[in-house]
Amino acid sequence: MNRTKNQGVVWITGASSGIGLALTKQFLDAGWKVLASARGQGGLTPLLSQHEQLHFIPFDIADASQVSEVQAALMAHTDVLDCALLNAGTCEYLDMSDTDPDWKMMDRIMSVNFIGLVNSVETCLPLLKKAARPHLVGVSSQAVQAAFPQAEAYGASKAAVRYFLSSLRMDLKPFNIDVTCLMPGFVDTPLTQKNTFDMPFLMSADEAAKRMFSALDSRPFEYAFPKRLSAILWAGRHFPKWWLAKLAPKPNGQ
């Protein structure tokens, strides 16, 4: 996006840490009014005292009962939303080696990553429809490009996000709302810092936010990065037997 002042109003979910916090800084630096949501202020606290253009609106996106309240809070700050950047998400891994796998994890992850994004769309859509050139942005993941071990819950939820946004793009065209799906690779955040496996091409949250912010200027349907990871996942998707042999745990006794 062009870095000029008075860009407009953006709503960012998952804004208290990681990519969401870095995106908040990017938009503030570019002169946007930022409405930032998360369950708690977290890393937003020092920014709130430094920027008059930043406002915090608490939102547990998995709780549909909060939609009306959060919508009213957004409307108290602005008549329109020029951009909604739905970034909030979580991650857990399903361990099939466990004698009693945590299948309820599927509900937990879907309720945040997918249903939470749907709740967020419901919240912001009336304000987007009032903008001159609205932009709806959702964050999926490069994990949807090829299968990963233990990623049944996370990958399925992000694949649902990708398809939902693709379909929504069609239905929102009559309202002139552009829809973009962002698919980052491995980013150094509090979530990924818990990972115990190799994360190729790991980048900082600031670098990821910088790339996202720049890419949104052209309003692409999808933006996946880094390209080196995209190339590897392309190979995994088109050569599934090789990918399975490379990533899957070895059978017992081998």
N, C-alpha and C positions, 0 to 999 in steps of 0.2 A: 504494500500500500504506500502511496506517496506520502512522504513525511511533511505534511503541512499542518498548520494549526486549525483548530475547530473542525475536525474531521466528522464528528457526529457522536452518536451514543452507542456504546457496545455493552452487552451483558455477557459476562464470562462466568461459567460455572466451574467448580473445582478450583477456585482461584486462590486458595489459601496456601498452596505449596506446589512444588514441582513445575510442570509445564504451565499450569494455570496461572501461577504466580508470575512466572517469567513472561507470559503473554500479557498479563495485566501491566507490567512495567513497559513492555513494548508499546502498547496502546497509549498509555499515559505519556510516554516520551514523544509520541507522534501527535499529541494534542487532543486525544479523544476524551470524552466523558465516559468513565468506566463504572458500571454497576457490577460489583463483584459478589458472587455467591459461593458459599461453602457452608458446612455445618458449623464451623467456628472460624474466627478471624485468622488464627495461625500467623503465617508470615505476612499477612496484610497489615497487621497492627502498626508497625512503624510507618508504612506508606500512607495510612489513613490520616496521620498527623502531618504529613508532608504535602499532600495533594488535595486541593479543594475539589478537584474533578473526580475524585474517587469516593464511592459510597458502598458500604457493605450491607448486603441483604441476606440474612441467614436462610439457608434452604437445605433440607435433607431431601435430595431429589427422589429417593426411593419412597418417600411418604406422599402419596397422592393427595392426602387431606390438606397439605400445605399449599397446593397449587393456587387456590383462590387468594390466599393471604399474600403469597409472594407476588402474584400478578398485581394485586393492589399496591404493594410496596414499590414495584417497578413503576407503576403509573403515577405514584406520588413524586417520583423523581423526573419523569419524562413523559411526553405525549407520544413519542415514537421511539422505536429501536431501529437503528440503521444496520446493526449487526448483532446476531446472537451467536456466541461461540460456546458450544456445549461440549465441555472438556471433562467434566467430572467422571471418575471411574475408579475401579478397584481391581485387585487381582488376587486369586488364590489358585493353588495347584492341586489337582486330584491325584492322589497317590494310590495306584492300583496294587502296589506291593503290600499295602496295609491289609490286614485281615478283615477290617471293617471300614471300607472307603467312605469318605464323608460325602455322600450323594446329595445331602442338603445344600452343599456348596453351590450346586447348579442354581438353586433358587436365589441364594444370596447374591451371586455374581450377576445373574440376569436381572434381579430387581434393581440393581444399581446401574450397571452398564447399559442395559437395553431399556427396561421399563423406566428407569430414571431419566434417560434421554427423552423418551416419549413424554413423560411428565413435563420435562423442560420445554419441549416443543409446544405442548398445550398451554404452558404458562406464557410464552413469549409471542406466540403467533399473532394475537390481536394487535400487538404493538408493532410487529414487523409489517403487517399489512398496511399500516398508516405511513410507512416511510416512502420516500421518493424512489429509492433504489435499494431495497432491503437485501440482506445477505444472511442466510442461515448456514451455519458451519457446525459440523459434528466431527468428533474425533473417534476414529476407529483405530486400526493398528495394522502394521505389516504382518502380524500373526495370521491374518485372514488369507494371506497369499499362499501358505503351505502349512501342513500340519506340524505341530510340535508336541513332544511328549508332555503329558500331564496338563496340557492346555485345553482340555475339553470344555471347561466352564468359561474361561477367559476368551478363547478363540471363538467359541460359538456365540458368545454375547457380542463380540466385536463384528462378527460376520453378520449378525442380525442388524446391528447398527448400520453397516454398509448397505445392506439391501433396503432397509427402511428409508435411508436417505435417498437412494436411487429412485425408489418408487415415489417418495415425497416430492422429489424434483419435478416429476411429471405433473402431479396434482397441484403443485404450487405455481406452475408456469402461468396460469391465467391471472395470478396475482402479481406477476413480475418479480417473484422472490427467487433469487439465485440460491442454489444449494450446493455446498461443497463438502466432500468427505476427506478429512485429513487422515493419513495413515503413516504415523511415525514408526521408526524402528526402535532400537533400544536407546532409551534416554535415562540419564542418571537422575533418578528421583527417589524419594523415600520408599516408594513401592519396589523399584528395581534393585535398590540397595539390599533387599532381603534375598535376592536371587543367589543361588549357589552354583549356577552354571555359567559357561562362557557367554558373553554378550558381544558379538562382533559389531564393530563400528559404533560402539557406545559413544554418545555425545552428551554434552551438558544440556540442562534444561534451557539455559539461555541461548545456546546455539540452535536447539530445536525450535524455540519460540521465534527466533530471528528468521529461520527458514520458513516457518509457517506464515508469519506476518508478511513476508515478502511475497510468498506464493499467492496469498489471498488477493493481492492487487489485481490479478487477471481472472479471479473468480473461476478457477477450474472446477470441473465436475469432481475430480479426485486429484489428490496430491500425495504420492508415496515417496518417502525418503528414509535413509540415503539410497541413491541409485545402486550402489554396490550391493547392498543387501537385497534390493529388489531383483537384481540379476541372479543372485544365489537362490532366492525363493522361486523365481521363474523356473530355474533348473529343477528344483525340488518338486514343483507342481507338474512339470512335463515329464519327469523321469521318477515316478513315485517309488519304484522298486529300489533304485539307487538311494533315494531320500530315506526310505524305511531302513535300509541297511546301515545308513550313515548315522541316523539319529535314534532309532529305537533301542531300548535296553536289550541286552543279550538274553537269550533263554536261560533258564536255570541250569547250572552245570557247565556252562560255556564260559 
